[in-house]
Amino acid sequence: MSTLGHRPGPNADRAFTVGLWTAVLVAVGTLFALLSTGLIGPWTAALAAVLGLPVYTIYVSCLLAVWLGYDRRV
Protein backbone atom coordinates (compact mmCIF):
# COMPACT_ATOMS: atom_id res chain seq x y z
CA MET A 1 0.00 0.00 0.00
CA SER A 2 1.60 3.23 -1.10
CA THR A 3 1.16 6.58 0.54
CA LEU A 4 0.92 9.89 -1.21
CA GLY A 5 4.09 11.92 -0.92
CA HIS A 6 2.83 15.47 -0.69
CA ARG A 7 5.41 18.09 0.12
CA PRO A 8 4.51 20.56 2.87
CA GLY A 9 3.36 23.84 1.43
CA PRO A 10 4.49 27.45 1.81
CA ASN A 11 2.65 27.82 5.12
CA ALA A 12 4.76 25.03 6.58
CA ASP A 13 7.91 26.69 5.23
CA ARG A 14 6.94 29.96 6.90
CA ALA A 15 5.99 28.22 10.15
CA PHE A 16 9.38 26.48 10.19
CA THR A 17 11.23 29.76 9.69
CA VAL A 18 9.19 31.66 12.26
CA GLY A 19 9.45 28.82 14.77
CA LEU A 20 13.22 28.57 14.41
CA TRP A 21 13.73 32.34 14.72
CA THR A 22 11.44 32.44 17.75
CA ALA A 23 13.36 29.65 19.46
CA VAL A 24 16.71 31.35 18.82
CA LEU A 25 15.46 34.74 20.03
CA VAL A 26 14.01 33.19 23.21
CA ALA A 27 17.29 31.37 23.90
CA VAL A 28 19.42 34.48 23.35
CA GLY A 29 17.00 36.58 25.41
CA THR A 30 17.13 34.05 28.23
CA LEU A 31 20.92 34.05 28.17
CA PHE A 32 20.95 37.85 28.24
CA ALA A 33 18.45 37.96 31.11
CA LEU A 34 20.45 35.46 33.15
CA LEU A 35 23.65 37.37 32.44
CA SER A 36 22.18 40.78 33.28
CA THR A 37 20.69 39.56 36.57
CA GLY A 38 23.99 38.03 37.59
CA LEU A 39 22.77 34.44 37.82
CA ILE A 40 25.47 33.35 35.35
CA GLY A 41 28.82 34.86 34.57
CA PRO A 42 30.11 36.06 31.21
CA TRP A 43 32.19 32.94 30.62
CA THR A 44 29.21 30.69 31.32
CA ALA A 45 27.03 32.73 28.99
CA ALA A 46 29.67 32.59 26.25
CA LEU A 47 30.08 28.85 26.72
CA ALA A 48 26.33 28.32 26.58
CA ALA A 49 26.08 30.47 23.44
CA VAL A 50 28.95 28.71 21.66
CA LEU A 51 28.23 25.13 22.71
CA GLY A 52 24.58 25.08 23.72
CA LEU A 53 22.88 27.28 21.15
CA PRO A 54 23.83 25.20 18.08
CA VAL A 55 22.66 22.00 19.76
CA TYR A 56 19.43 23.69 20.83
CA THR A 57 18.89 25.01 17.30
CA ILE A 58 19.34 21.56 15.76
CA TYR A 59 16.99 20.04 18.33
CA VAL A 60 14.30 22.66 17.64
CA SER A 61 14.68 22.31 13.86
CA CYS A 62 14.27 18.51 14.13
CA LEU A 63 11.14 18.92 16.24
CA LEU A 64 9.68 21.46 13.83
CA ALA A 65 10.50 19.27 10.83
CA VAL A 66 8.69 16.29 12.33
CA TRP A 67 5.75 18.40 13.46
CA LEU A 68 5.34 20.10 10.08
CA GLY A 69 5.71 16.93 8.03
CA TYR A 70 9.16 17.34 6.50
CA ASP A 71 10.22 13.87 7.68
CA ARG A 72 8.06 11.94 5.21
CA ARG A 73 10.87 11.18 2.74
CA VAL A 74 13.51 10.24 5.31
Backbone torsions as a table, in degrees:
resi	resn	phi	psi	omega
1	MET	NA	120.8	-178.0
2	SER	-95.1	150.4	176.7
3	THR	-107.8	154.1	178.2
4	LEU	-76.6	136.4	-177.7
5	GLY	-103.9	68.3	178.4
6	HIS	-78.1	135.7	176.5
7	ARG	-83.2	140.7	175.9
8	PRO	-59.0	145.5	-173.8
9	GLY	-84.6	-170.5	-178.0
10	PRO	-65.6	-27.0	176.6
11	ASN	-66.8	-37.5	177.0
12	ALA	-68.1	-38.0	176.6
13	ASP	-61.0	-44.6	-179.9
14	ARG	-67.6	-39.8	178.6
15	ALA	-64.7	-37.1	177.4
16	PHE	-63.9	-46.0	-179.3
17	THR	-64.5	-46.5	-179.8
18	VAL	-65.4	-41.2	179.4
19	GLY	-64.0	-41.0	179.3
20	LEU	-68.2	-43.8	177.9
21	TRP	-63.6	-39.9	179.1
22	THR	-63.3	-43.5	179.7
23	ALA	-63.2	-41.6	179.8
24	VAL	-67.4	-43.1	179.6
25	LEU	-65.1	-37.8	176.9
26	VAL	-66.0	-41.7	179.7
27	ALA	-65.3	-44.7	179.5
28	VAL	-67.1	-40.4	176.9
29	GLY	-63.0	-39.1	177.4
30	THR	-65.6	-43.3	176.8
31	LEU	-61.2	-43.1	179.0
32	PHE	-64.2	-41.2	179.8
33	ALA	-65.5	-42.2	178.3
34	LEU	-65.8	-36.9	179.2
35	LEU	-70.1	-42.2	-176.8
36	SER	-72.9	-26.7	176.9
37	THR	-85.2	-9.1	177.7
38	GLY	86.4	10.0	179.2
39	LEU	-73.1	-27.6	174.3
40	ILE	-130.5	154.4	179.4
41	GLY	-88.2	173.1	-179.1
42	PRO	-64.2	-36.2	179.6
43	TRP	-68.7	-37.9	177.7
44	THR	-66.7	-40.3	178.3
45	ALA	-65.7	-41.5	178.6
46	ALA	-65.4	-41.7	178.5
47	LEU	-64.0	-41.9	177.6
48	ALA	-65.4	-37.1	179.6
49	ALA	-70.1	-39.3	-176.2
50	VAL	-79.2	-41.5	-175.9
51	LEU	-98.7	-34.5	-174.9
52	GLY	-86.9	-37.7	-176.1
53	LEU	-63.5	-43.1	176.9
54	PRO	-63.2	-39.1	178.3
55	VAL	-65.6	-43.0	178.0
56	TYR	-62.4	-40.8	179.6
57	THR	-64.5	-42.1	178.1
58	ILE	-65.2	-42.5	179.1
59	TYR	-60.8	-46.4	-179.9
60	VAL	-65.5	-40.7	-179.9
61	SER	-66.1	-36.0	176.2
62	CYS	-65.7	-43.6	178.1
63	LEU	-62.7	-43.0	178.4
64	LEU	-65.5	-38.8	179.8
65	ALA	-63.8	-42.1	178.2
66	VAL	-68.2	-43.2	-178.0
67	TRP	-65.0	-37.5	-176.5
68	LEU	-89.4	-5.1	174.8
69	GLY	93.2	20.4	178.8
70	TYR	-82.6	-6.0	-176.6
71	ASP	-92.0	9.2	-175.0
72	ARG	-65.1	-35.8	-173.8
73	ARG	-93.9	1.2	-177.6
74	VAL	-82.8	NA	NA
